[in-house]
């Protein structure tokens, strides 16, 4: 009684029975009425011809319609009514069969959807409904399969992330634990150098945890931004100053370029510098000695940049990124060079954090590269709504090499 198939079939039967009953009753009444009209017409014709009797009436004259029917007329009307009811009964039986067939065809896809939902709820994210069609049920099945595919990808990403987090956390913790145990056992003397090495691992562990937390906050939309209007040139100077020592060690030229007119952005200063520092650190890591890393900015309206946005780019002269790797460079814990160690290749969170911070500002980020010809990482952020004219463009600032030692 609670089956949708039974309810649909019963609905078809009741509707069909009601329709057949109404049609049969109406046709019976109409047939009798029309037959009476015919008989009266025939009687008038007989009267005009000399009051002749109508065959089959047993010699009785015509009277009112209700009394004008003889046996032959009654037999005719009964035969018509019998035929109508037989046709109605046949139509009703056909409607029952058709109703059952149609209800099953309607309910069958819903049954497959129910099974798919139960399989997904049970953890089988690979199950698909596999119903195609342009009707509402087909669209529902397609949307369900798309949802299941997204859930499967999310689950796969979550598993990989947990494995990567465990691996990244295990390495510094193992080093710290081993160093402390060696010092406690007297195998390793607690010299400043050994303590500094253990302390460096704690710093790396702290940075890793901090990056993971910020990525989580950005993805959930809970990352707080303190926006202000700033000159890109000033932010470039700060980013170069912070990364200049590392560039000097690697013998890489770190420089900046701005357009003819200075660009101003509306960003969170610390988050923007975090984006720049991560991109510069990534570029330095993959740029050989003698190469260069260049920061640049273009204002709204140039080279297809959306109105109200500023494009910032960090380009290097490194080995480049293979085309098949480009779509994944902003994934968590992803390294283009799988052979690199954590020390030389980073934790794989820097670019993932860049993506989340840029999107938190309402911008977008992308990478362009050609193997053997370096890479360019670009992102957009909102242009400033207002700014002061007191900012000094980077082009008029004294060279960095004259303000602090290192590679310019």
C-alpha positions as semicolon CSV with decimal commas, in nm:
position;residue;x (nm);y (nm);z (nm)
1;X;0,000;0,000;0,000
2;X;0,293;0,234;0,060
3;X;0,462;0,151;-0,271
4;X;0,485;0,439;-0,516
5;X;0,422;0,192;-0,801
6;X;0,094;0,081;-0,639
7;X;-0,013;0,440;-0,577
8;X;0,060;0,546;-0,935
9;X;-0,115;0,237;-1,080
10;X;-0,417;0,294;-0,855
11;X;-0,429;0,658;-0,962
12;X;-0,422;0,557;-1,329
13;X;-0,702;0,300;-1,272
14;X;-0,926;0,540;-1,079
15;X;-0,884;0,816;-1,332
16;X;-0,944;0,576;-1,620
17;X;-1,249;0,420;-1,453
18;X;-1,398;0,761;-1,381
19;X;-1,334;0,876;-1,737
20;X;-1,481;0,557;-1,888
21;X;-1,789;0,574;-1,661
22;X;-1,856;0,937;-1,749
23;X;-1,809;0,871;-2,121
24;X;-2,028;0,557;-2,117
25;X;-2,311;0,727;-1,924
26;X;-2,297;1,033;-2,144
27;X;-2,293;0,828;-2,464
28;X;-2,586;0,612;-2,345
29;X;-2,795;0,918;-2,267
30;X;-2,700;1,089;-2,590
31;X;-2,774;0,774;-2,794
32;X;-3,123;0,737;-2,640
33;X;-3,199;1,105;-2,688
34;X;-3,086;1,108;-3,050
35;X;-3,277;0,788;-3,120
36;X;-3,597;0,945;-2,979
37;X;-3,546;1,246;-3,203
38;X;-3,511;1,012;-3,497
39;X;-3,829;0,823;-3,406
40;X;-4,030;1,146;-3,368
41;X;-3,903;1,267;-3,699
42;X;-3,999;0,939;-3,858
43;X;-4,349;0,961;-3,701
44;X;-4,405;1,306;-3,843
45;X;-4,304;1,179;-4,182
46;X;-4,556;0,891;-4,150
47;X;-4,831;1,128;-4,040
48;X;-4,771;1,336;-4,346
49;X;-4,798;1,023;-4,560
50;X;-5,142;0,922;-4,423
51;X;-5,109;0,805;-4,066
52;X;-4,928;0,485;-4,158
53;X;-4,793;0,254;-3,893
54;X;-4,424;0,215;-3,836
55;X;-4,297;-0,141;-3,881
56;X;-4,212;-0,324;-3,564
57;X;-4,446;-0,119;-3,343
58;X;-4,722;-0,388;-3,321
59;X;-4,972;-0,158;-3,488
60;X;-4,962;0,103;-3,213
61;X;-4,957;0,470;-3,309
62;X;-4,666;0,686;-3,209
63;X;-4,701;0,863;-2,877
64;X;-4,453;1,037;-2,648
65;X;-4,086;0,929;-2,688
66;X;-4,093;0,719;-2,374
67;X;-4,388;0,515;-2,508
68;X;-4,294;0,515;-2,874
69;X;-4,034;0,238;-2,855
70;X;-4,126;-0,106;-2,964
71;X;-3,929;-0,424;-2,914
72;X;-3,701;-0,353;-3,209
73;X;-3,620;-0,003;-3,082
74;X;-3,556;-0,126;-2,729
75;X;-3,331;-0,399;-2,865
76;X;-3,137;-0,142;-3,066
77;X;-3,087;0,090;-2,770
78;X;-2,986;-0,203;-2,544
79;X;-2,736;-0,324;-2,803
80;X;-2,579;0,021;-2,829
81;X;-2,558;0,057;-2,450
82;X;-2,412;-0,293;-2,418
83;X;-2,149;-0,210;-2,679
84;X;-2,063;0,113;-2,500
85;X;-2,015;-0,060;-2,166
86;X;-1,810;-0,336;-2,325
87;X;-1,590;-0,071;-2,490
88;X;-1,561;0,105;-2,155
89;X;-1,465;-0,217;-1,979
90;X;-1,202;-0,295;-2,243
91;X;-1,068;0,060;-2,216
92;X;-1,055;0,027;-1,839
93;X;-0,860;-0,298;-1,856
94;X;-0,622;-0,141;-2,108
95;X;-0,582;0,159;-1,879
96;X;-0,496;-0,070;-1,587
97;X;-0,227;-0,250;-1,785
98;X;-0,091;0,075;-1,927
99;X;-0,100;0,238;-1,584
100;X;0,103;-0,044;-1,430
101;X;0,359;-0,032;-1,713
102;X;0,392;0,347;-1,703
103;X;0,412;0,359;-1,323
104;X;0,692;0,103;-1,327
105;X;0,880;0,301;-1,593
106;X;0,846;0,613;-1,381
107;X;0,936;0,447;-1,053
108;X;1,226;0,232;-1,181
109;X;1,473;0,526;-1,216
110;X;1,373;0,647;-0,871
111;X;1,451;0,299;-0,739
112;X;1,797;0,314;-0,897
113;X;1,848;0,656;-0,741
114;X;1,749;0,518;-0,401
115;X;1,998;0,232;-0,437
116;X;2,269;0,480;-0,543
117;X;2,199;0,703;-0,242
118;X;2,222;0,404;-0,009
119;X;2,551;0,293;-0,170
120;X;2,697;0,643;-0,141
121;X;2,580;0,670;0,220
122;X;2,750;0,336;0,285
123;X;3,082;0,471;0,161
124;X;3,084;0,340;-0,197
125;X;3,165;0,669;-0,371
126;X;3,237;0,493;-0,700
127;X;2,873;0,395;-0,758
128;X;2,683;0,585;-1,029
129;X;2,316;0,589;-1,130
130;X;2,391;0,584;-1,502
131;X;2,055;0,723;-1,618
132;X;2,065;0,953;-1,917
133;X;1,777;1,163;-2,039
134;X;1,655;1,518;-2,080
135;X;1,350;1,486;-1,856
136;X;1,345;1,582;-1,488
137;X;1,446;1,235;-1,367
138;X;1,735;1,222;-1,616
139;X;1,855;1,564;-1,503
140;X;1,830;1,455;-1,140
141;X;2,033;1,141;-1,212
142;X;2,298;1,341;-1,398
143;X;2,324;1,591;-1,112
144;X;2,351;1,304;-0,865
145;X;2,633;1,139;-1,060
146;X;2,815;1,471;-1,079
147;X;2,777;1,515;-0,703
148;X;2,906;1,162;-0,641
149;X;3,209;1,229;-0,864
150;X;3,286;1,549;-0,672
151;X;3,254;1,364;-0,343
152;X;3,490;1,094;-0,468
153;X;3,747;1,356;-0,572
154;X;3,713;1,536;-0,240
155;X;3,758;1,212;-0,049
156;X;4,064;1,122;-0,256
157;X;4,208;1,468;-0,195
158;X;4,138;1,437;0,178
159;X;4,315;1,101;0,198
160;X;4,617;1,230;0,010
161;X;4,626;1,541;0,226
162;X;4,615;1,339;0,548
163;X;4,897;1,118;0,422
164;X;5,103;1,422;0,316
165;X;5,040;1,603;0,645
166;X;5,142;1,295;0,840
167;X;5,458;1,264;0,630
168;X;5,549;1,632;0,661
169;X;5,489;1,633;1,036
170;X;5,672;1,307;1,094
171;X;6,000;1,430;0,943
172;X;6,071;1,729;1,173
173;X;5,927;1,549;1,476
174;X;6,157;1,251;1,411
175;X;6,459;1,479;1,375
176;X;6,376;1,667;1,696
177;X;6,310;1,345;1,886
178;X;6,629;1,183;1,760
179;X;6,840;1,487;1,845
180;X;6,699;1,516;2,197
181;X;6,738;1,145;2,267
182;X;7,098;1,155;2,142
183;X;7,173;1,450;2,370
184;X;7,006;1,279;2,665
185;X;7,212;0,963;2,605
186;X;7,531;1,163;2,572
187;X;7,586;1,053;2,212
188;X;7,533;1,406;2,079
189;X;7,671;1,697;2,279
190;X;7,422;1,978;2,346
191;X;7,628;2,235;2,159
192;X;7,475;2,556;2,024
193;X;7,500;2,416;1,670
194;X;7,311;2,097;1,757
195;X;7,048;2,290;1,951
196;X;7,013;2,534;1,662
197;X;6,951;2,243;1,424
198;X;6,674;2,106;1,646
199;X;6,533;2,457;1,685
200;X;6,522;2,500;1,306
201;X;6,307;2,188;1,280
202;X;6,066;2,329;1,538
203;X;6,044;2,646;1,330
204;X;5,969;2,443;1,019
205;X;5,704;2,250;1,212
206;X;5,549;2,573;1,332
207;X;5,542;2,718;0,977
208;X;5,382;2,401;0,844
209;X;5,107;2,409;1,107
210;X;5,052;2,782;1,050
211;X;5,020;2,732;0,671
212;X;4,773;2,449;0,716
213;X;4,565;2,661;0,952
214;X;4,560;2,959;0,717
215;X;4,464;2,742;0,420
216;X;4,180;2,594;0,625
217;X;4,058;2,940;0,732
218;X;4,073;3,072;0,376
219;X;3,884;2,772;0,235
220;X;3,610;2,811;0,495
221;X;3,584;3,187;0,436
222;X;3,689;3,270;0,792
223;X;4,019;3,441;0,708
224;X;4,000;3,801;0,827
225;X;4,148;4,065;0,599
226;X;4,237;4,420;0,703
227;X;4,213;4,597;0,368
228;X;4,385;4,925;0,288
229;X;4,496;5,112;-0,025
230;X;4,868;5,055;-0,088
231;X;5,121;5,123;-0,362
232;X;5,245;4,807;-0,533
233;X;5,593;4,959;-0,564
234;X;5,623;4,990;-0,184
235;X;5,512;4,630;-0,139
236;X;5,766;4,515;-0,401
237;X;6,045;4,696;-0,217
238;X;5,952;4,523;0,108
239;X;5,931;4,182;-0,061
240;X;6,272;4,227;-0,223
241;X;6,431;4,339;0,105
242;X;6,301;4,030;0,284
243;X;6,421;3,787;0,017
244;X;6,744;3,965;-0,081
245;X;6,972;3,759;0,150
246;X;6,846;3,431;0,004
247;X;6,886;3,569;-0,350
248;X;7,242;3,670;-0,270
249;X;7,327;3,324;-0,142
250;X;7,185;3,166;-0,456
251;X;7,347;3,431;-0,679
252;X;7,014;3,521;-0,836
253;X;6,926;3,875;-0,941
254;X;6,607;3,992;-0,768
255;X;6,443;4,294;-0,935
256;X;6,112;4,471;-0,986
257;X;5,940;4,652;-1,271
258;X;5,634;4,875;-1,267
259;X;5,433;5,031;-1,546
260;X;5,446;5,390;-1,664
261;X;5,204;5,486;-1,388
262;X;5,227;5,337;-1,040
263;X;4,964;5,078;-0,947
264;X;4,771;5,089;-0,625
265;X;4,584;4,795;-0,474
266;X;4,330;4,742;-0,199
267;X;4,468;4,448;-0,002
268;X;4,563;4,320;0,338
269;X;4,927;4,430;0,360
270;X;5,057;4,129;0,552
271;X;4,866;3,878;0,338
272;X;4,982;4,045;0,016
273;X;5,344;4,032;0,133
274;X;5,289;3,668;0,226
275;X;5,177;3,601;-0,131
276;X;5,478;3,785;-0,277
277;X;5,724;3,617;-0,040
278;X;5,591;3,269;-0,118
279;X;5,613;3,331;-0,493
280;X;5,963;3,477;-0,467
281;X;6,081;3,189;-0,246
282;X;5,939;2,939;-0,495
283;X;6,108;3,119;-0,788
284;X;6,444;3,135;-0,608
285;X;6,426;2,767;-0,528
286;X;6,403;2,672;-0,897
287;X;6,625;2,941;-1,051
288;X;6,993;2,852;-1,109
289;X;7,284;3,078;-1,020
290;X;7,317;3,368;-1,261
291;X;6,944;3,377;-1,328
292;X;6,692;3,640;-1,230
293;X;6,354;3,678;-1,062
294;X;6,142;3,974;-1,172
295;X;5,839;4,128;-1,003
296;X;5,601;4,330;-1,221
297;X;5,259;4,490;-1,201
298;X;5,007;4,610;-1,460
299;X;4,707;4,828;-1,391
300;X;4,345;4,779;-1,498
301;X;4,267;4,771;-1,869
302;X;4,607;4,653;-1,991
303;X;4,637;4,329;-2,189
304;X;4,282;4,223;-2,109
305;X;4,302;4,284;-1,733
306;X;3,955;4,321;-1,586
307;X;3,847;4,668;-1,488
308;X;3,908;4,731;-1,121
309;X;4,185;4,470;-1,094
310;X;4,565;4,488;-1,089
311;X;4,780;4,204;-1,222
312;X;5,096;4,116;-1,031
313;X;5,352;3,871;-1,173
314;X;5,665;3,696;-1,048
315;X;5,877;3,560;-1,334
316;X;6,196;3,356;-1,316
317;X;6,455;3,222;-1,557
318;X;6,455;2,870;-1,416
319;X;6,406;2,535;-1,584
320;X;6,031;2,584;-1,631
321;X;5,738;2,356;-1,556
322;X;5,614;2,077;-1,787
323;X;5,272;2,146;-1,939
324;X;5,114;1,842;-1,773
325;X;5,224;1,966;-1,430
326;X;5,085;2,321;-1,458
327;X;4,724;2,235;-1,355
328;X;4,851;2,087;-1,027
329;X;5,110;2,341;-0,907
330;X;4,859;2,502;-0,667
331;X;4,755;2,171;-0,509
332;X;4,855;2,103;-0,150
333;X;5,185;1,921;-0,100
334;X;5,244;1,907;-0,475
335;X;5,602;1,920;-0,599
336;X;5,692;1,938;-0,966
337;X;6,025;1,767;-0,897
338;X;5,930;1,456;-0,698
339;X;6,297;1,383;-0,626
340;X;6,347;1,702;-0,425
341;X;6,372;1,669;-0,051
342;X;6,174;1,875;0,193
343;X;6,475;2,095;0,251
344;X;6,532;2,174;-0,116
345;X;6,179;2,148;-0,246
346;X;5,970;2,302;0,031
347;X;5,666;2,150;0,197
348;X;5,443;2,193;-0,106
349;X;5,206;2,431;0,076
350;X;5,342;2,765;-0,041
351;X;5,158;2,786;-0,372
352;X;4,842;2,631;-0,225
353;X;4,843;2,909;0,036
354;X;4,902;3,168;-0,238
355;X;4,593;3,048;-0,422
356;X;4,374;3,067;-0,112
357;X;4,500;3,413;-0,011
358;X;4,451;3,553;-0,362
359;X;4,098;3,414;-0,384
360;X;4,023;3,554;-0,037
361;X;4,096;3,898;-0,189
362;X;3,853;3,825;-0,474
363;X;4,126;3,765;-0,735
364;X;4,254;3,471;-0,934
365;X;4,597;3,312;-0,978
366;X;4,755;3,115;-1,262
367;X;5,090;2,989;-1,385
368;X;5,251;3,008;-1,728
369;X;5,565;2,822;-1,820
370;X;5,766;2,673;-2,101
371;X;6,013;2,398;-2,023
372;X;6,364;2,539;-2,029
373;X;6,249;2,903;-2,046
374;X;6,138;2,980;-1,692
375;X;5,797;3,032;-1,532
376;X;5,564;3,321;-1,461
377;X;5,316;3,317;-1,173
378;X;5,050;3,587;-1,199
379;X;4,756;3,690;-0,987
380;X;4,500;3,967;-0,974
381;X;4,382;4,171;-0,678
382;X;4,138;4,462;-0,655
383;X;4,269;4,805;-0,751
384;X;4,260;5,076;-0,486
385;X;3,947;5,286;-0,469
386;X;4,147;5,589;-0,356
387;X;4,509;5,661;-0,276
388;X;4,751;5,929;-0,174
389;X;4,990;6,092;-0,422
390;X;5,270;6,081;-0,165
391;X;5,379;5,727;-0,267
392;X;5,711;5,718;-0,445
393;X;5,727;5,493;-0,754
394;X;5,981;5,213;-0,737
395;X;6,161;5,348;-1,045
396;X;6,265;5,661;-0,850
397;X;6,391;5,470;-0,546
398;X;6,765;5,417;-0,507
399;X;6,888;5,070;-0,611
400;X;6,860;4,807;-0,340
401;X;7,228;4,730;-0,372
402;X;7,304;5,081;-0,246
403;X;7,081;5,041;0,060
404;X;7,186;4,695;0,177
405;X;7,441;4,444;0,060
406;X;7,347;4,159;-0,171
407;X;7,247;4,087;-0,527
408;X;7,032;4,362;-0,678
